[in-house]
Amino acid sequence: MKNTKIISKAKYLLWKMGIRKTIPGTIINNIPIKENNDPLVNISCDKSFFFSPTLEKQKKTLVRHTVYQRLKEAQKLLPPGIHFKIFSAYRSLEQQQKRWDYLYQKNKKDFPNLSEEETINKMQSQIANPQAGFGGHQTGGAVDISLCNDQGQDLDMGTAYGEHNHTTFTQNKNLNKEQQQNRKILFDAMTTAGFTNYPAEWWHYSYGDRMWAAYSRNKISFYNLVDENYGSRD
């Protein structure tokens, strides 16, 4: 345990120095939370957004009220003919566990030579471990988001949503000019509106959760774990 803490602190120092792209999860999970009681709101009826086929089948797509307001602000910064497409927003711990189980089986199949520890470590760079607490999606503060045209057709972002490899890092030199430009449009709009990006996933942005606090160098976050009925507004 002591060695793990030392390694995490060393990696965090490397991030602060600009050498490492991501902050260790142990550092993020230790950030204090002071819940501000911002309610969840259902944004599925907002036709100015496009939604993934998965979200379109759901009755609700939930985010915190302030997250919704900031998404609307970011939306105004997009060039004409370009729109947001949301792939994931609030999801419960139960839903997170199902995603974790699916990804675990996929990694076991794709990387059979990895040990159990190596598999778990690899997964924790791809998805928040529900057995170790909760991630930004369980707070209502995180969204997985991309860009599309007027017809809802996805723009070329370099990889598919949910793909995990070296090319899914937001800042990547292995992209063509169009892909780099599309990621820059998304990044600039979202960060200008107050979101932070998880550098290993070009699609993941958050506000108010512990990851947001870590990457924006805030000492506290203000979104805690909530259930889907938390102050919900339809």
N, C-alpha and C positions, 0 to 999 in steps of 0.2 A: 504493500500500500504506500509506504514511504517513497519507494522508487518511482511509483506511478505518479505521485504528486510532483516529484522533482522533474520527471520527464515532461509533464504537462506544463509546468512553469517555464521550462527551457523552451518548449515549442511556442508558448505564448510570447516569450521574449523575442523569439525569431520572427513571429508575426509583427510585433511592434517595430522591429527593425526593418520590416519590408522584405524579409528573406523567405518567410513562409506565407502561403496564401490563406490558410484557414486557422481558426482558433480552436484549440482542443475542447471537446465536449465537456470535459470535467470542469474547465474554467467557466464555460457558459452556464452550466447547471448550478454553479455556486453563486451566481449573481442574485442578490436579494430581490424579492418581489413585493411591491406595495400596491395591491390591487386598487384600481381607481373606479371600479363599478361601472365601467363603460358597457352598455348592453350589447348583446348580439342582435343583428338585424338580418332579415332575409332579403338578399339582393337578386333573387332569381327572376323577379318580374321587371328588372331594369333592362329594357330592350336596347340600351346603348352599349351593353356588353354582349359579347358572344360567349357561349359556354361549351365546354367539351361535351361529347355525346353522353358521357357518364353523368355529368352534372345535370344535363337536360332531362335525364330520367328521374332525377331526385325532385322531391317537392320543395326542398329548401336548399339554398346555398347561403351559409351563414358566415358573417365576419363581424368584428366589433364595429360599432357605429362610427368611430373616428377613422377606422381603417377604410370604411366605405367612403367617407368624406374625402379622404386623401386619394383614394382610387379615382374619384371624380375629378379631383384637381390634376392628377397625373394624366387623365384622359384628355384634358384640354391641351396638353402639351404635345400630343401626337400629331404628326403631319396629316394633311387631308387624305382620306382614303385608307387610313390605317386605324385599326381598332384593337382593343384588348380582347383576348380570349382567355377565360379563366378555366383552369384544369382542376384545381383543388383549393378549398378554403378550410373552414372549420371541419375537423373530423374527430370523432370521439376516440377514447383510448381503445375501445373495442375494435373500431375500424382500423386504428393504427396497428393493433396486434395482428389483424388479418393481413395487412400489408407487410408487416414484418415476417410473418410465417411464409407468405408467398415468396418474398425476396430471399428468405433463408433457403428454401427449396431450390430456387433458381440459381443461387450462388453455389450450392452443393453440387448441382448438375453441371454448371459452367466451369467450376474450379474444383474438381474432385480431389486434387492433391493438397488443398489447404487443410490445415488442422482446424479443430473446432474454434480455438482461440483466434486464429488468423481469419476465419470466416466471419466471426462476430466483429472483429476489429474492422474488417472491410465493410461490413454492413453499416456500422455506426458512422461511417463517412457518407453513407447514402441515405440513411433514414434514422430518425430519432428512435432509440430503443425504448419501447413502452414498459419494459421491465426495470428500467433505470429511472423512471419518472415520467416525464412528458415533454413533448416538443412544442414548437410554435403553433402548429395546426390545432392542437388541443386547447389553445388559449383563445382562438379566434383572431389572432394577430398576424397570421401568415397566409399568404396566397401563392399558389403556383400559377404563373401567368405568362402568356406569350402574345404574339401579334398575328393579326390576320387582315385580309382585305375586306372590301365591302360585301363580298359574297360569303364571308366566313372561312375562306380558304387560308390555311396556315402559311405564313411567310417562312422563308428558309432561314432557320436559326442555327444551322450547322449540325444539329442532332435532333432526334425526336425528343419530345417531353418524356422524362422518366428514364432516359438512357443514362448509363453511368460509365464514363470512361474519361480519358484525359481531355477529350474535346468538349466535354460538358462544362469544364471550368469557364466561367464567364469571360475572362480575359484569356484569349487563346490565339496564338499566331498561326495555327494550322487551319484557319478559316479563310474563305475567299472574301473579297471586298464586300459583296452583298451581305453575307452572313455576319461579318463584323459590324457593318452599318446597322443591320436589323437589331443586333444585340445592343448596340450603342443607343439606338432610339428607345428601346425598352429601358435600359439602365438609366439614361438621362431623365426620362419622364418620371420613373419611379423614385429615384433618389432625390430629385428636385422636390417631389411631393412629400419627402420625409421618410421614405422606406430605406431599409438597408438590404443588400443582396448577400446571399450565401455564396461565396466565391466558387464553390465546387459545383453549383447548379445554376445555370444561367436563368432559370425560370423561377427560382425561389426568392421571394421578397417578404419582408416582415416589418411590422411596426409595433412597438410597445412590449414585445416579448423579450425573453432573456437574450436571444440571438441578436435582436435589434440593439439591445443595450450594449452587448459585447462589441459589436462591430461599429457602433457609433460612439463608443467610449463613454457611455453613461454608467454611473455607478449602481443604479437600480433600474428595474423594469417595473411595469405597472399592469401587466396582464398575467393572471394566474390561470391555472387549470379550471375550466368551466364545463358544465354540461350543456346540451343543446337548448335547454329551456331557460338559460341564464338571462333574465331580463329581456327575453326575446321580443322583438318587434316585427310583425309581419308586414 
